[in-house]
């Protein structure tokens, strides 16, 4: 049984808050609180976490215990991390914050600060691949270690809540204590250590301890305003490739059977005359 609707109303009234007041505290609009209390809608995981932090109760108690009849278990600060998000109050959709290169140092110190995240430029992107039930960030990257993704490109990434969800061969943006914000491909995972590699072979791979990782964001795509020049396409390579293919076909193709039959018929006619 889901006790959230009743628990939310009980806890709100204990603090003498209106629905609008609670909505302001946890970053949703008033109508959403009404829908939660009436059981017409279910809050997202991040909203549940913010509720738990605000009311100082565990998310498990919010959902699974009747808090009107018993004292809730105290919220443990390290139990779940609150991921700060920007919400468009008019649509109840998360806005995707953009972290440019110039804000990278500030992000390392303030990645969990709601005010810092709210101060960043945010966007609602119309791509169907970006579903409303996920949390996203846009990180601008620098350097040429991940070519063909160019220097200055913007990586669109989805939040990953656990190191256990990271997959070898996929690309991620890692927020780390030692290396800062890095966009790399996961080469291997061994125990609690990640080996990260660059797609540019001129750069060496390196290891990162899981304890050094602050955030993980899986790369979904990128946007770049560095359009390729006319030299990016090399027609001479295409011509060489086509010539090699034609040569292979000539060497490996057998003679036509029809031509063999016609030749034999002509030889027979000559022998009779």
N, C-alpha and C positions, 0 to 999 in steps of 0.2 A: 504493500500500500504506500502511496506517495503522500507524505504528511506536509509537503512544502506549502501548499496553499494556506492551511490553518496555521502552521508555524510562522509563516511570514507575517500574517496578520497579528498574531500574538506578540511577536517580538517587536513589531513596529509600534503597537499600542503601548507596550511597556516603556518605550522611549518617548511616548507622546508625539509621535511623528505622523504627519499626514502622508498620503501616498505620494504627493508631489515632493515632500521633504525627503522621503526615503529615495525616491527616484534621483534626486539631486546628489545624494550621497554616493550612490553606486553607479551613476553614469548611464541611466536609462530614462525614458520618458514616463510620465505619470500613467498613461494608459497601459504601459507594459506592467507596471506594478498591479494595477487592477486585474489584468488578465492572469497574472501569476496567482493572485489571491483567490480568484474565482476558478482556477484550474483550466482556463481556456487556452493557456500557452505555457510552454516550459522554457525556463531561462537557459541560456547557453552556459557551458562549463565555466567560462571566465566570469560570467555574471554571478554564478553560484559561489565562486571563490571570493568575489568581492563582498557578497552577502555575508559569508562566513567571517571574513576579516572584520567587517563593520559590526556585526552582532557578537563577535568573539565566541562563536560556536563552530563546531566542525561541520563540514559539508555533509558528512554521513548522518549526523544528528538532524540537520535541516531536512533531509529527505526521508529518513527512516524511523524517526522517533516523534512521539507526540509531546512536544515541548510545553504544552499547556498543563501537562500532568506531572512533569518531572523537571529537575534542574538539568540544563544541557551541559555536556562535557565541554570544557574550555578549549578554545581554539589553540592549536599548536602552531607557532609562527613558521616553523620549518616544514610543516606538513605539505603545503602546496605553495608554489610561487604565484604571486599575483602578476599577471602579464598586463601591463598598462596598455589600454587601447583608446582610440578616439572614436566616438560614436556620433553619427549624424542623427540628432534628435528627431528630425522630421521624418526620416525613413527607418530609423532603428537599425541602420546598417553601419558596420565598422568602416571607418575611413582608413586608407592605407598610408601610414606615415612614410615620408621620403627622408632617408638619412644620407645627405651628400657627403663627399669626401671631407669637406671642411668641418663637418659636425662629428666625424668619426671619434676624435679624442673625447669630446663631450659625451658621446653615446656610451663609451666604455665606463664612464663614471656614473652615468645617469640612466642606464638602460631600463631600470625598474622604477624610475621616477615618473609618475603620471603627468606632472607639470612639464617636464622636459619633453616628453613625447607629444604632448598637446601643442607645444610651441613649434614643432616641426611642420613643414608643409604636408598636407594630406590630400589624397585623391580617392575618388570612387572610380574604379576602372571597369569598363563595360565587357570585359572578356568572360565568356561563359565558363572558362576553365577555373576562374576564381569564384568559388561558391561561397555563399553567405555564411556557411557554418564553420569557416576557417578564419585564422588570423594571419595577416600578411605584413611584410615590410618590403620597402624598396631600398636597396643599398647601392650606392655608387662605388664602383671599384676603380682602382688605379693600377698602372703597370701593364706589362705584356706577358705575364706568366700564364695567363689562361687564354691566349690566342687560340682560335679566331675571335673570341669575345674581346672587343677592343678596349683599350685604355679609356676610362671615362664612362663606360657603359653602366646602365642601371639594371641590377639584378632583381627580379621580382621573386620573392621567396615566401615560403609557407612555414609557419612555426612548427617545430618538432619538440615535443614535451619531454622526451626521454632519449638517452644515449642508445637504448636498446632498439629504437626505431631507425637508427642510422643504417644505411645499406652500402655495401662496397660497390664501387663503380659509379655512384651517384655524386652530384655536385651539391655542395652546401656552403652557406655563409656561416662561419663560426665566429662568435664573439669570445675571445680568450683573454686571460690575464697577461700572458707573456707575449703573444704574437699580435695582439690587437684584433681588428676585424679582418678576417681572411676569407677569400672565396677560393675554394679548392675542391678537387675530386678526392673522394675517399679511396685510397689504394687498398688498405687492409685494416682490419679491426682485430686486435689481439688483447684479450682481457679488457683492461680499462684504458687501453692506449689506441689512439687512431694514427695511422700513417697517411699523411695527406700529400697529394702530388699535384703538379701543375700539368696542364695539357701542352705547354710549351716545353719541349725536351731540353732546352737550355737551362732550365731551373731544376734543382734537386728536390726530392721529396724530403719530408721531415715528420717527426713524431710529435704528437700532442697528447698529454695525459688527460684523461676524462675529468679529473679534478680541476684542471685548468680551464675547462670550457664553461662559459657563463650562459651562453645561448646557442641554440642550433636552429638554422633556417634552411629548409630544403629549396634549392633553386628550381624554379619552374620555367623561367624564360628570361629574356633580357631585352632592353630597349637601348638603341644607340643612335646618336645624331652624327656619328662619324661615317658618312656615306662613302662607299668604296669609290676610288678613282678609276679612270679609264684603264690603268695598268693592272687592275685587279684581275681582269680576265685576260688570259694568255692564249690566244688562238693557235699559236704555233704548237703548243702542247696537245691541243685537240687534234690538229692535223697529223702530228706524229702518231697519236693513238689510233686514228682512223687508218693511217697507212699500214701500221703494224697489224691491225685487225684484217685488212684486205690481203696482206701477205700471208697471214696464217690460213685464211680461207683458200687461197690459191694452192698452198703447199698441201693442205690436208684434204681438199675436195677431190673425189674420184671422178673419172670421166663419165659422161652421160651414157647410160645403157642404150638409149635410143640411137645414139650416134654409132655405137658398136654394131647394132643390127643392120643399119643402112650400109655400113662399110662392107659387112659380110655379103649382103645381097649384091652389091656392085661387083665384088670380086667373083662371085659365082657366075654372073652374067658374062663377064669378060672371058672366063674359062670355057664357056660353051661356044663362043663365037670363033 
